Amino acid sequence: MAFHDVQFPADISRGASGGPGFSTDVITVRSGREKRNVNWSESRGSWDVAHGIKDQVQLDRLIAFFRARRGKAHAFRFKDWSDYRLARQTIGTGDGTTKTFQIAKTYVDEGGYATVRDITKPVLTTVKVWKAGVLLATGYTVGGLTGVVNFTAAPADGQAVECECEFDVPARFDTDSMKVSVEHYNMFTWGQIPVVEVRE
């Protein structure tokens, strides 16, 4: 399966339903106590994009996009409108040697629990990078397919590296068939059109 560096139509994904999910097995014994086995250490997003289609023009674009991806075969960029922005956050600290830093988003809940998510598909036109509190215009590159910030010169020991950007999710269709029923001109119905996040 290849990754096509093209974004799923954003006006259709805006109407999608879904979000992050986990896989957990729950075993209940006779006493009523539970044992929970966590199968995934990280979440995996899933969405249904069927509700995002409003007219024939959008349907035509979706069918063209689906055909180009060969159903499940090829992955693409997907904008999850519920979570697509990284506010300015620290992504690393310089040690005088390291030149590469992975863009990542840290989620912290009210209880103080934190989880870190690597951002591998940043929208390059939105990326901003700070070193020691100074917004940089040059001196680094960003991998659009990796989310890695590569500095020309390593940040000095103790210098904070911060980043801000919008990002997409690597995803694919979770079906090989799109079932659309045309009632009459410009009126149609369809079932679920599932999209799932691709682990990298």
C-alpha positions, 0 to 999 in steps of 0.5 A: 500500500502506498501513501498518496500525499493528497488531502481528502476533500476538507469540505466533506471531512468537515461533516464526518462523525468519529474520532479516536478509539482504543482496543481493550479486552474486558474480562469479568470474573464470577466475583464481578471484578474485572481484568482489562487488557490494553491492546493498543498503546495509542489511539486510532481514529475512525470516521464515517464521511457519508454525512459530509456529502451535501450535493452531487458535486461533492459526491462526484469528487468523492467518487473520483477520490475513492477511485484514485485510492483504489478503495482500501489500497492507498492511504491519504491525508485526512483532516480531523476537524475535531483535532487538527491544530497544534498550539505552540508547544515544546517538542524538545530541548537542545543538547548542542548535538541533536539536530532533528526533533519530531513534531508532537502534540502533548495532551494533558487532562485535568488529573495531570495525566499526559499522552504524547502523539507524534505529528507526521503529516503537518501542513507545511504552510502553517508550521512555525518553529521557535528556538529559545523563544525566538521565532525562526524564519530560516535555519531549519526544514520540516519533513511534510511526510514525517513531521521531523524538524531538521536544524542546520545547526543544533540548538544549544544545550538547554534551548527549548524547541517549540512548534505550532502547526495544523496537521492531517492524519494518515488514513485510508478508506475501510471499504472497497465498495461505495454503495450509492443509490440514486433516487432521481436527478440530484437526489441520492442515498448512501450507506456508511463510508468508513475511513480509518487512521493508518499507523506508521 
